[in-house]
Amino acid sequence: MRRNALSTSLLAAIATLSACGDDGTATTDSNQDTSTTTDASTTEPDPTTGVPTTTDPTTTTTTGTTDDTDTTPVTATETTTSTTDPTTDTTTDTTTDTTTDTTTTTTGPNNCGNGVLDDGEVCDGAELAGQDCAMQGFDGGTLACAADCSEFDVSQCVLATCGNGAIEGQEQCDGTELGGEDCVSQGMSGGELACTADSCVFDTSACFACGDNTIQGIEVCDGTDLGGADCLSEGFDSGTLGCAADCAALDTSMCNACGDGAIGGDEQCDGADLGGQTCASQGADFGTLGCNADCGFDLSGCLTAIDESEPNDDAMVAIGVNDFLLANAEGPFTANTFISAKIDPAGDDDFFAVQNPGPGYVELRLETFGAGGPGTCQTIDTVIDVRSATNQLLATDDESGINSCSLLTGFGLAAGETVYVRVIDWQDNGAIAGGYFLDIKLLPVVCGDGAVGPGETCDDGNVANGDGCSDVCLFEGATGEIEPNNTNAQADATGLVATGTETYTGSILPSADVDRYRFDLAAPQFMRFETFSKPNDCTGADMALRLFDNNNVAIIADTSNAGISLCSALVFPVPAGTFYAQVGEFDNSGLVPGYLFEAVTLGDNGMEAEPNEDIASASLNLDDSTDVFVFGDHALEADKDYYAINVPVAGSSLRLELFEGDRAVETCESNGIDSEITLFNAMGVQLSNDDDDGRGFCSMIDGTGNVPRDAGAHNLAAGTYYVEVRASDAVQNVPNAQFIYRLAATVRTP
């Protein structure tokens, strides 16, 4: 059965009609006017609306011939109700006159939620004043009370017509028909208004009230409620995430995408975009402002100068005299410092103490500039010294910098060590009244950066162990030097004594440093002595190697870099007894942060087997051994001696060197031997040839190291190769073409 919800006024009218006479014609006599005033204050729900009414405490009933309403003003709502005379006259018209006189209603305190109907409440929780969905004009369902007790909640009531898509009767909506309403018209900020399926009242669950800091409905965010999102989760590097004003999207305008080349959010800079800022705008005097990986300013290229404090020497100005006074030296400076100073008058010396405050080595870098700052050096000529507390010269530089300015690098400072930097005009006889700048830098030494720094003996570009260079950048399997060891006596005092093959590590610091190592041989030996800057290679170092006897008399020296690159090497017959090997920088003026010194006793593989004048008849003495030698006799000028040598591992390289067979008869450095050697592959193709790369007129082929002296002997395929020994093609006299010799062979695997 289809029913429509009825209005409250219509329900009231029906109730009045039901009270009429039983003759079917309800006529009230106009001369009968009944007015009733009841002296009792009551609060009862209206039987049709369910809304409580307050009846005036005074009720008066009056019967008369005039249609009259008597209204009495009272504090509460005064209701005057007309009733019908109980005597019914079928010939008399009966008129019921009901007049409600309403004044201001005074309610008690708000007690909504206590389950009791109080003044002003339509309902309270389960207390519905006897009402149900049917009494509200619905067909069924469950009536409830609104949270504020001001009205009934009919959202669970059901209308039989709900769902036909047309708004009818009490329906607020039906299906998609919303009567032109939306979330905004319902007092919300936005969203999607819907209609309940059974009760046809508005469903606001998908509406939202943007601005209450709580995500609701279809809101993406709301004020401070970002749903757990931040700039990082949105693909940015940093910054502050916000919420759009309509709560429909996140606001990333204050997030930073560092690295996109454009300043955004709270970035100071981004890549080359510095926002017009410079070192000067950041309070520095010189330099180039940069931007770091976090889009903040990088001030490492900026320099701010401090003024020197005079006097910082002995205050006794003297031309050509070292004016050092420990107590007056300015400093100590324990970090990068840029100093503005003058040499004035002529003969003035400037001394600055520099200290390493860290737990490990640092590299000290010193450079002078002209009055124009970094990059300039006009009209001045400086000298930089590094000295100890006792005024010992440790390192010096004249003009390795710009023009005649000075630059000293690579000087190692141990943890806690203090040195004294002296700056003078060249020859200490002029003035630099216009001023100069001294740049002091303490550079950290980083193991694994591929560069051997102070305190490191190696750096192979990693921090792995087991590859010859340890995780702290010290050679593995080597014995560390013990300082001081500059002399035979000091070497003896260290207690380090080699009896044959041995490997040492050390450093040449300061520049005048030398390191001596003691050897005690029970019998004469043929040995290879060689220096490296890293295992089987040499980069950056410039080395010299010397041998001394027990009386400190020089035996032999390599100052011509016979090793790899600028490193040194000697293959030499040494006598039984005590001798000393000395390692130093080439001319004792530079620094070597770390080196490896290898002394190897060569194995004796016997004598050549004649005839061996070609590949087919080559002697097999060398075989696949390494660090061995074979004896040969080149008694005839036209003689050729061939030796087969096996390379067992692909990528290996060869070092082949000819040296004396009997040093008492003839030596390489006296040119008593004038030899030439050639390396062939198995097919007889020449790979490399040398005349005089060894000592004197002796020969050497060296294919070892990353940048080898002889590329033909480098990175060889596995297999058999052949070495030819003969007199030099440029031999000047027959005696030099007739010699006895030893051929040393070293195979270095990758």
C-alpha angles and dihedrals in degrees: 000000000000116000133179124212111252126223121248093245092053092049089053092052091052090052091053093050091052089061094059126112122286095244090081093241113090110199122161120204108246089215091062111078113174119191122176128196117185122205097217130093108222137164115209134155118255106254092228105037103026089228113135117241129197116223120212110252091235118069118181125189116201128178119198146134096259127078096240136161118201113203122192118193112232137167096249126044108298114210121191113194124197115214132189122256107252090231110085121203115191091206096048124083111231119205122191113209117191117182123179117203109196127189132169114315117221115204132192126244119308105269098163109158099034093102092240126106108244130181111297095016122120090193140342122214108300091354102099098164089246094302128137138176093273092055088053091057099264130122096234145311134110121308118212138178125253116248093251094046091236097115146001120274105229096172090111094045117105132222119198090222095051110118102037092105094244126102108236136166113333093356116125090194141345124215107310092346104103099166092243092301126134140172092278092053087053091058097261130121098241145300134114119316114210139180127241113245099228107026100034094223125133118282109208097174091111092047119094138203102220114209102041093102091242125105111235136170112338094347113134090201139342123213107297093357103094097163091247094303124135138169092277093054089051092057100264129121101230144329138096121303119213141181126250117248092250093048089235098113144017116259110229096171091112094046120102127225095193111202100036092106095243127096111242139162112351094340116134091202142344121214109305092351103099096163091242093300124140138181088266092054088053091055100262128126102220144001144066120294115225139187121237129218091268092055094252124125116279107215095177090103092050123091129201114190126222121201120246119245115232136245096041095150130052090293089236101113110212129165114236093005128115103240097191118156115171095208094054099047109120117242142339094238112200100180140036107306134181113204130195110208146152136218100220130180108021110272094033114143124203118208125189125182115221122191133188106225096181133095096248142034123299129191114241114217120187128183136166127213136187127255090280092067130233114010094025134098116157128155095355132100117193139180124205123204129184111208139178126239087266091054093253112155109243102169138349141188133188112184112347088125130069112326105318096347121112132248125182120181140168097039109147123220116196120218109292093003119143126201133177122236116209121197120189140159110263109282088006091256105106140061131241095200093158089063138241136220127236117204113203117190129180104199120196117240109231119197110220099031092109095246122103107232134182111300091023124101093189141006117190095176096264141067097231124127125224098045098093095270118073131223089265092049099255123131112261121229092019134113116238120233119248117223136254096045105136096123139038090256093050091047089053090051093057091066092225109135124168121204096189133318111031140151124213135183126208148137136235103233124177105026095251091053122120128182124216126195125195123228125190113191123190091202137011113283140187106231142180116219115189140164128213136181089214133001110309092343142078129209129160098359125108107198141183126199127199137174123214131187125230091275093055092254115146114248104179138335140199110210094147097076098249090170128073112316107322096346121106135241139179129189104193146154108243124193127236116272133045126335135154132230116209125202120195145147113281098263100005092252102098141059130250108193093195139355142172119227117198125190114185129183106222119228118238110236095179133241134325117266113231134245094050103137096135143024093268092058097035118149113250097210097114093051110159096319126125131213092021136124137210127206121235138180117212097187095151123060092222095046120122123196121199126197128186116221125185124219105201100183125053113240094033123137133213133229112193122178134174118214139163122307091196114011092190089064103039138349137206096234092052087054091239085134119053105179141161129200132195132194120215133182123232091276092056094253112148113243103173141356135192138182112176111004092114127070111313110328093341118116135241137178115194120180096164127112130047090278102035128198090227114032092190090069094046130098095359128187116247112269145075124319132181132226121203121202119195142142115286115272085227096051110150101199137019098243091061089053091055112070146133115236149169123229115211119201129193123181113200116196121208 
